[in-house]
Every structure is written in C-alpha cells, then in structure tokens.
C-alpha cells in the first residue's frame, strides 16, 4: 500500500510540475510581441519557450501515466485481498 501511495504522490507531483511549466511557457509565448519576431534574440527566446511547452506536456503525460499505474496497482491489490 505504501508503494502505491508513493507512486501516486510522485505522479501527482510530476503532473503538477508539467502543468506549471506549460502555463509559464504559454504565458511567455502569448506575451511575445509579433513585431519582435524579426529580432533573432526574440526568435531564440520564443523557440526556448516552445521547447519548455513541449517538455511540460511530456512531464504532465508522464505524471498521468504514473497515476494510472498506481491506480491499477491499487486495483490489483484490492482484487487480491477480496
């Protein structure tokens, strides 16, 4: 049971981390000025934010999979006990 709680907690933490990363990147991308796109430094910063957006997406997906795995383990344990 402790293993399931640890996995669930780690999954929730990863999901929240990914969600925060996505929100921060999306805010930065939305606030980027269209006129600054001609500037190579602005393009590099925008590219970095797009990368962070994708990293956040993958982190959140990983967290969701961990939560799903913990749920399946818990279901198996309950079925075994019954």
Buried (B, 14 or more C-beta within 10 A) or exposed (E): EEEBEEBBEBBBEBBEBBBEBBEBBBEBBEEBEEEEEEEEEBEEBBEEBEEBBEBBBEBBEBBBEBBEBBBEBBEEEEEEEE
